[in-house]
Amino acid sequence: KTILAALALSLVAAPALAATVVNNDSEVRTLIVTEGSSKSELAVGAGESVDFCPSGCFVTMPNGDREALTGSETIEIKGGQARIR
């Protein structure tokens, strides 16, 4: 029982991995996110930070570039350009 309780606690305490997008622009920017066979638009408001893509995805940036994400990246948008860190 002690081992199972410790295992359950470690799973709950483990940080959830997700990619983050930070929009440093003064207008809304939209990313296209493809997870498996599901495609959706992610609108990120000015100055907003949004977590998404917890288990890997493809993302199309505002300028049309497409990148594969594992779920641990941070995307910064500034001047309409996106950079992955």
A tleap script that builds the chain and sets N, CA, C and O, in Angstrom:
source leaprc.protein.ff14SB
mol = sequence {
  NLYS THR ILE LEU ALA ALA LEU ALA LEU SER
  LEU VAL ALA ALA PRO ALA LEU ALA ALA THR
  VAL VAL ASN ASN ASP SER GLU VAL ARG THR
  LEU ILE VAL THR GLU GLY SER SER LYS SER
  GLU LEU ALA VAL GLY ALA GLY GLU SER VAL
  ASP PHE CYS PRO SER GLY CYS PHE VAL THR
  MET PRO ASN GLY ASP ARG GLU ALA LEU THR
  GLY SER GLU THR ILE GLU ILE LYS GLY GLY
  GLN ALA ARG ILE CARG
}
set mol.1.N position { 0.818 -1.193 0.000 }
set mol.1.CA position { 0.000 0.000 0.000 }
set mol.1.C position { 0.861 1.257 0.000 }
set mol.1.O position { 0.524 2.236 -0.664 }
set mol.2.N position { 1.964 1.240 0.733 }
set mol.2.CA position { 2.833 2.408 0.826 }
set mol.2.C position { 3.445 2.732 -0.532 }
set mol.2.O position { 3.530 3.898 -0.917 }
set mol.3.N position { 3.864 1.716 -1.244 }
set mol.3.CA position { 4.463 1.929 -2.566 }
set mol.3.C position { 3.424 2.485 -3.530 }
set mol.3.O position { 3.719 3.410 -4.287 }
set mol.4.N position { 2.224 1.942 -3.514 }
set mol.4.CA position { 1.168 2.456 -4.388 }
set mol.4.C position { 0.820 3.900 -4.047 }
set mol.4.O position { 0.610 4.712 -4.948 }
set mol.5.N position { 0.757 4.227 -2.770 }
set mol.5.CA position { 0.464 5.598 -2.365 }
set mol.5.C position { 1.567 6.545 -2.807 }
set mol.5.O position { 1.281 7.651 -3.264 }
set mol.6.N position { 2.814 6.134 -2.681 }
set mol.6.CA position { 3.945 6.966 -3.114 }
set mol.6.C position { 3.925 7.158 -4.619 }
set mol.6.O position { 4.201 8.253 -5.108 }
set mol.7.N position { 3.603 6.114 -5.352 }
set mol.7.CA position { 3.515 6.206 -6.802 }
set mol.7.C position { 2.396 7.152 -7.221 }
set mol.7.O position { 2.592 7.991 -8.100 }
set mol.8.N position { 1.245 7.029 -6.611 }
set mol.8.CA position { 0.115 7.914 -6.929 }
set mol.8.C position { 0.456 9.363 -6.603 }
set mol.8.O position { 0.123 10.266 -7.371 }
set mol.9.N position { 1.109 9.588 -5.484 }
set mol.9.CA position { 1.493 10.939 -5.101 }
set mol.9.C position { 2.500 11.525 -6.075 }
set mol.9.O position { 2.423 12.709 -6.402 }
set mol.10.N position { 3.441 10.721 -6.542 }
set mol.10.CA position { 4.437 11.228 -7.483 }
set mol.10.C position { 3.793 11.581 -8.820 }
set mol.10.O position { 4.227 12.527 -9.478 }
set mol.11.N position { 2.776 10.847 -9.232 }
set mol.11.CA position { 2.081 11.163 -10.472 }
set mol.11.C position { 1.298 12.461 -10.353 }
set mol.11.O position { 1.252 13.243 -11.303 }
set mol.12.N position { 0.691 12.698 -9.216 }
set mol.12.CA position { -0.068 13.928 -9.002 }
set mol.12.C position { 0.870 15.110 -8.858 }
set mol.12.O position { 0.558 16.206 -9.324 }
set mol.13.N position { 2.018 14.908 -8.221 }
set mol.13.CA position { 2.954 16.000 -7.963 }
set mol.13.C position { 3.811 16.326 -9.182 }
set mol.13.O position { 4.405 17.403 -9.238 }
set mol.14.N position { 3.888 15.436 -10.145 }
set mol.14.CA position { 4.711 15.676 -11.327 }
set mol.14.C position { 4.129 16.819 -12.144 }
set mol.14.O position { 2.919 16.872 -12.360 }
set mol.15.N position { 4.980 17.736 -12.601 }
set mol.15.CA position { 4.467 18.848 -13.391 }
set mol.15.C position { 3.954 18.375 -14.742 }
set mol.15.O position { 4.564 17.516 -15.378 }
set mol.16.N position { 2.860 18.923 -15.169 }
set mol.16.CA position { 2.305 18.583 -16.474 }
set mol.16.C position { 3.091 19.330 -17.542 }
set mol.16.O position { 3.284 20.542 -17.450 }
set mol.17.N position { 3.541 18.604 -18.548 }
set mol.17.CA position { 4.267 19.236 -19.629 }
set mol.17.C position { 3.279 19.738 -20.660 }
set mol.17.O position { 2.323 19.051 -21.020 }
set mol.18.N position { 3.524 20.927 -21.117 }
set mol.18.CA position { 2.715 21.499 -22.179 }
set mol.18.C position { 3.540 22.597 -22.827 }
set mol.18.O position { 4.333 23.265 -22.164 }
set mol.19.N position { 3.352 22.775 -24.100 }
set mol.19.CA position { 3.987 23.897 -24.774 }
set mol.19.C position { 3.272 25.171 -24.325 }
set mol.19.O position { 2.101 25.138 -23.946 }
set mol.20.N position { 3.981 26.276 -24.371 }
set mol.20.CA position { 3.422 27.564 -23.983 }
set mol.20.C position { 3.644 28.546 -25.122 }
set mol.20.O position { 4.713 28.566 -25.733 }
set mol.21.N position { 2.640 29.353 -25.404 }
set mol.21.CA position { 2.806 30.429 -26.367 }
set mol.21.C position { 2.597 31.746 -25.627 }
set mol.21.O position { 1.641 31.904 -24.868 }
set mol.22.N position { 3.515 32.692 -25.862 }
set mol.22.CA position { 3.453 34.011 -25.246 }
set mol.22.C position { 3.351 35.033 -26.373 }
set mol.22.O position { 4.234 35.109 -27.228 }
set mol.23.N position { 2.283 35.813 -26.375 }
set mol.23.CA position { 2.074 36.824 -27.407 }
set mol.23.C position { 2.505 38.184 -26.867 }
set mol.23.O position { 1.796 38.794 -26.066 }
set mol.24.N position { 3.665 38.652 -27.306 }
set mol.24.CA position { 4.173 39.956 -26.891 }
set mol.24.C position { 3.730 41.077 -27.822 }
set mol.24.O position { 4.163 42.217 -27.660 }
set mol.25.N position { 2.881 40.775 -28.787 }
set mol.25.CA position { 2.359 41.780 -29.703 }
set mol.25.C position { 1.167 42.506 -29.089 }
set mol.25.O position { 0.648 42.113 -28.045 }
set mol.26.N position { 0.752 43.566 -29.758 }
set mol.26.CA position { -0.385 44.351 -29.269 }
set mol.26.C position { -1.692 43.941 -29.931 }
set mol.26.O position { -2.706 44.619 -29.768 }
set mol.27.N position { -1.680 42.848 -30.671 }
set mol.27.CA position { -2.902 42.347 -31.302 }
set mol.27.C position { -2.974 40.835 -31.179 }
set mol.27.O position { -1.973 40.176 -30.895 }
set mol.28.N position { -4.150 40.298 -31.391 }
set mol.28.CA position { -4.375 38.848 -31.309 }
set mol.28.C position { -3.596 38.149 -32.419 }
set mol.28.O position { -3.573 38.608 -33.561 }
set mol.29.N position { -2.966 37.046 -32.073 }
set mol.29.CA position { -2.283 36.194 -33.055 }
set mol.29.C position { -2.908 34.811 -32.989 }
set mol.29.O position { -3.298 34.349 -31.917 }
set mol.30.N position { -3.004 34.150 -34.140 }
set mol.30.CA position { -3.653 32.838 -34.207 }
set mol.30.C position { -2.665 31.785 -34.683 }
set mol.30.O position { -1.958 31.969 -35.673 }
set mol.31.N position { -2.636 30.680 -33.953 }
set mol.31.CA position { -1.848 29.511 -34.332 }
set mol.31.C position { -2.807 28.408 -34.753 }
set mol.31.O position { -3.915 28.314 -34.223 }
set mol.32.N position { -2.397 27.580 -35.693 }
set mol.32.CA position { -3.156 26.399 -36.070 }
set mol.32.C position { -2.471 25.207 -35.397 }
set mol.32.O position { -1.295 24.938 -35.641 }
set mol.33.N position { -3.209 24.509 -34.561 }
set mol.33.CA position { -2.658 23.394 -33.794 }
set mol.33.C position { -3.260 22.092 -34.303 }
set mol.33.O position { -4.480 21.947 -34.370 }
set mol.34.N position { -2.393 21.140 -34.663 }
set mol.34.CA position { -2.831 19.832 -35.133 }
set mol.34.C position { -2.335 18.782 -34.155 }
set mol.34.O position { -1.131 18.573 -34.002 }
set mol.35.N position { -3.287 18.119 -33.491 }
set mol.35.CA position { -2.986 17.025 -32.569 }
set mol.35.C position { -3.674 15.789 -33.106 }
set mol.35.O position { -4.902 15.712 -33.129 }
set mol.36.N position { -2.881 14.824 -33.538 }
set mol.36.CA position { -3.461 13.628 -34.164 }
set mol.36.C position { -4.184 14.043 -35.434 }
set mol.36.O position { -3.588 14.665 -36.313 }
set mol.37.N position { -5.456 13.707 -35.538 }
set mol.37.CA position { -6.237 14.087 -36.721 }
set mol.37.C position { -7.104 15.311 -36.461 }
set mol.37.O position { -7.924 15.686 -37.300 }
set mol.38.N position { -6.925 15.934 -35.300 }
set mol.38.CA position { -7.730 17.098 -34.919 }
set mol.38.C position { -6.956 18.390 -35.156 }
set mol.38.O position { -5.831 18.544 -34.681 }
set mol.39.N position { -7.562 19.312 -35.891 }
set mol.39.CA position { -6.949 20.606 -36.180 }
set mol.39.C position { -7.824 21.697 -35.577 }
set mol.39.O position { -9.044 21.681 -35.735 }
set mol.40.N position { -7.190 22.656 -34.878 }
set mol.40.CA position { -7.954 23.750 -34.276 }
set mol.40.C position { -7.151 25.038 -34.318 }
set mol.40.O position { -5.927 25.027 -34.455 }
set mol.41.N position { -7.870 26.147 -34.198 }
set mol.41.CA position { -7.235 27.455 -34.143 }
set mol.41.C position { -7.094 27.867 -32.689 }
set mol.41.O position { -8.021 27.708 -31.894 }
set mol.42.N position { -5.928 28.397 -32.349 }
set mol.42.CA position { -5.662 28.887 -31.003 }
set mol.42.C position { -5.393 30.379 -31.103 }
set mol.42.O position { -4.321 30.794 -31.543 }
set mol.43.N position { -6.372 31.190 -30.693 }
set mol.43.CA position { -6.222 32.649 -30.709 }
set mol.43.C position { -5.589 33.074 -29.391 }
set mol.43.O position { -6.090 32.746 -28.315 }
set mol.44.N position { -4.485 33.806 -29.486 }
set mol.44.CA position { -3.749 34.254 -28.307 }
set mol.44.C position { -3.810 35.777 -28.275 }
set mol.44.O position { -3.279 36.454 -29.155 }
set mol.45.N position { -4.465 36.298 -27.249 }
set mol.45.CA position { -4.650 37.739 -27.131 }
set mol.45.C position { -3.352 38.475 -26.859 }
set mol.45.O position { -2.352 37.871 -26.469 }
set mol.46.N position { -3.373 39.779 -27.066 }
set mol.46.CA position { -2.211 40.630 -26.817 }
set mol.46.C position { -1.773 40.494 -25.364 }
set mol.46.O position { -2.582 40.638 -24.448 }
set mol.47.N position { -0.493 40.218 -25.162 }
set mol.47.CA position { 0.053 40.079 -23.825 }
set mol.47.C position { -0.321 38.798 -23.109 }
set mol.47.O position { 0.007 38.628 -21.935 }
set mol.48.N position { -0.994 37.903 -23.788 }
set mol.48.CA position { -1.497 36.676 -23.159 }
set mol.48.C position { -0.483 35.533 -23.284 }
set mol.48.O position { 0.317 35.489 -24.218 }
set mol.49.N position { -0.538 34.624 -22.329 }
set mol.49.CA position { 0.265 33.404 -22.334 }
set mol.49.C position { -0.692 32.223 -22.215 }
set mol.49.O position { -1.559 32.216 -21.341 }
set mol.50.N position { -0.543 31.217 -23.094 }
set mol.50.CA position { -1.459 30.085 -23.126 }
set mol.50.C position { -0.664 28.781 -23.178 }
set mol.50.O position { 0.266 28.649 -23.974 }
set mol.51.N position { -1.029 27.825 -22.332 }
set mol.51.CA position { -0.458 26.480 -22.387 }
set mol.51.C position { -1.322 25.628 -23.309 }
set mol.51.O position { -2.549 25.717 -23.276 }
set mol.52.N position { -0.679 24.805 -24.129 }
set mol.52.CA position { -1.399 23.938 -25.058 }
set mol.52.C position { -0.495 22.776 -25.424 }
set mol.52.O position { 0.665 22.752 -25.014 }
set mol.53.N position { -0.985 21.831 -26.171 }
set mol.53.CA position { -0.184 20.754 -26.737 }
set mol.53.C position { 0.529 19.927 -25.663 }
set mol.53.O position { 1.757 19.852 -25.669 }
set mol.54.N position { -0.215 19.304 -24.740 }
set mol.54.CA position { 0.417 18.577 -23.643 }
set mol.54.C position { 1.141 17.293 -24.055 }
set mol.54.O position { 1.993 16.807 -23.311 }
set mol.55.N position { 0.823 16.744 -25.206 }
set mol.55.CA position { 1.460 15.476 -25.574 }
set mol.55.C position { 2.002 15.481 -26.993 }
set mol.55.O position { 2.005 14.448 -27.662 }
set mol.56.N position { 2.457 16.630 -27.452 }
set mol.56.CA position { 3.032 16.734 -28.781 }
set mol.56.C position { 2.003 17.104 -29.825 }
set mol.56.O position { 0.855 16.663 -29.769 }
set mol.57.N position { 2.422 17.918 -30.782 }
set mol.57.CA position { 1.516 18.367 -31.840 }
set mol.57.C position { 2.336 19.047 -32.930 }
set mol.57.O position { 3.548 19.221 -32.809 }
set mol.58.N position { 1.647 19.422 -33.982 }
set mol.58.CA position { 2.215 20.288 -35.006 }
set mol.58.C position { 1.536 21.634 -34.854 }
set mol.58.O position { 0.339 21.700 -34.573 }
set mol.59.N position { 2.292 22.710 -35.036 }
set mol.59.CA position { 1.717 24.041 -34.924 }
set mol.59.C position { 2.142 24.854 -36.142 }
set mol.59.O position { 3.307 24.846 -36.540 }
set mol.60.N position { 1.169 25.558 -36.726 }
set mol.60.CA position { 1.450 26.473 -37.823 }
set mol.60.C position { 1.459 27.876 -37.243 }
set mol.60.O position { 0.471 28.337 -36.671 }
set mol.61.N position { 2.597 28.549 -37.402 }
set mol.61.CA position { 2.813 29.874 -36.830 }
set mol.61.C position { 2.067 30.940 -37.626 }
set mol.61.O position { 1.591 30.668 -38.728 }
set mol.62.N position { 1.960 32.148 -37.081 }
set mol.62.CA position { 1.275 33.225 -37.798 }
set mol.62.C position { 1.864 33.523 -39.176 }
set mol.62.O position { 1.141 33.973 -40.064 }
set mol.63.N position { 3.173 33.279 -39.372 }
set mol.63.CA position { 3.790 33.558 -40.673 }
set mol.63.C position { 3.712 32.371 -41.632 }
set mol.63.O position { 4.213 32.450 -42.754 }
set mol.64.N position { 3.076 31.252 -41.195 }
set mol.64.CA position { 2.902 30.092 -42.055 }
set mol.64.C position { 3.892 28.973 -41.822 }
set mol.64.O position { 3.697 27.873 -42.337 }
set mol.65.N position { 4.956 29.217 -41.056 }
set mol.65.CA position { 5.911 28.157 -40.745 }
set mol.65.C position { 5.225 27.080 -39.908 }
set mol.65.O position { 4.370 27.378 -39.074 }
set mol.66.N position { 5.610 25.821 -40.142 }
set mol.66.CA position { 5.019 24.706 -39.397 }
set mol.66.C position { 6.121 23.990 -38.630 }
set mol.66.O position { 7.176 23.687 -39.186 }
set mol.67.N position { 5.875 23.719 -37.354 }
set mol.67.CA position { 6.857 23.078 -36.495 }
set mol.67.C position { 6.219 21.929 -35.723 }
set mol.67.O position { 5.032 21.972 -35.399 }
set mol.68.N position { 7.010 20.906 -35.432 }
set mol.68.CA position { 6.577 19.814 -34.566 }
set mol.68.C position { 7.004 20.153 -33.146 }
set mol.68.O position { 8.150 20.538 -32.915 }
set mol.69.N position { 6.086 20.010 -32.192 }
set mol.69.CA position { 6.380 20.286 -30.790 }
set mol.69.C position { 6.247 19.012 -29.978 }
set mol.69.O position { 5.417 18.155 -30.282 }
set mol.70.N position { 7.065 18.890 -28.948 }
set mol.70.CA position { 6.991 17.736 -28.055 }
set mol.70.C position { 6.121 18.026 -26.844 }
set mol.70.O position { 5.668 17.100 -26.170 }
set mol.71.N position { 5.883 19.298 -26.561 }
set mol.71.CA position { 5.068 19.685 -25.412 }
set mol.71.C position { 5.856 20.379 -24.330 }
set mol.71.O position { 5.309 20.653 -23.263 }
set mol.72.N position { 7.133 20.676 -24.565 }
set mol.72.CA position { 7.944 21.344 -23.544 }
set mol.72.C position { 8.479 22.692 -24.016 }
set mol.72.O position { 9.241 23.335 -23.294 }
set mol.73.N position { 8.101 23.127 -25.198 }
set mol.73.CA position { 8.642 24.342 -25.784 }
set mol.73.C position { 7.864 25.587 -25.344 }
set mol.73.O position { 6.725 25.506 -24.884 }
set mol.74.N position { 8.517 26.729 -25.503 }
set mol.74.CA position { 7.859 28.024 -25.355 }
set mol.74.C position { 7.981 28.751 -26.683 }
set mol.74.O position { 9.078 28.887 -27.224 }
set mol.75.N position { 6.859 29.216 -27.205 }
set mol.75.CA position { 6.836 29.993 -28.434 }
set mol.75.C position { 6.608 31.441 -28.044 }
set mol.75.O position { 5.644 31.752 -27.345 }
set mol.76.N position { 7.492 32.335 -28.493 }
set mol.76.CA position { 7.323 33.764 -28.250 }
set mol.76.C position { 6.956 34.433 -29.563 }
set mol.76.O position { 7.626 34.249 -30.579 }
set mol.77.N position { 5.887 35.210 -29.529 }
set mol.77.CA position { 5.460 35.956 -30.710 }
set mol.77.C position { 5.752 37.424 -30.450 }
set mol.77.O position { 5.320 37.995 -29.449 }
set mol.78.N position { 6.499 38.027 -31.377 }
set mol.78.CA position { 6.825 39.447 -31.272 }
set mol.78.C position { 6.977 39.995 -32.683 }
set mol.78.O position { 7.709 39.426 -33.492 }
set mol.79.N position { 6.304 41.075 -32.981 }
set mol.79.CA position { 6.369 41.652 -34.315 }
set mol.79.C position { 5.818 40.736 -35.382 }
set mol.79.O position { 6.247 40.783 -36.535 }
set mol.80.N position { 4.856 39.894 -34.998 }
set mol.80.CA position { 4.250 38.975 -35.937 }
set mol.80.C position { 5.091 37.744 -36.243 }
set mol.80.O position { 4.672 36.880 -37.013 }
set mol.81.N position { 6.274 37.660 -35.645 }
set mol.81.CA position { 7.178 36.532 -35.854 }
set mol.81.C position { 7.187 35.643 -34.614 }
set mol.81.O position { 7.144 36.140 -33.488 }
set mol.82.N position { 7.242 34.343 -34.819 }
set mol.82.CA position { 7.253 33.382 -33.715 }
set mol.82.C position { 8.642 32.751 -33.620 }
set mol.82.O position { 9.248 32.378 -34.625 }
set mol.83.N position { 9.126 32.646 -32.383 }
set mol.83.CA position { 10.401 31.974 -32.126 }
set mol.83.C position { 10.172 30.904 -31.077 }
set mol.83.O position { 9.465 31.124 -30.093 }
set mol.84.N position { 10.777 29.737 -31.296 }
set mol.84.CA position { 10.660 28.634 -30.348 }
set mol.84.C position { 11.887 28.648 -29.461 }
set mol.84.O position { 13.021 28.744 -29.931 }
set mol.85.N position { 11.632 28.550 -28.168 }
set mol.85.CA position { 12.730 28.507 -27.188 }
set mol.85.C position { 12.683 27.217 -26.433 }
set mol.85.O position { 13.519 26.980 -25.561 }
savepdb mol mol.pdb
quit
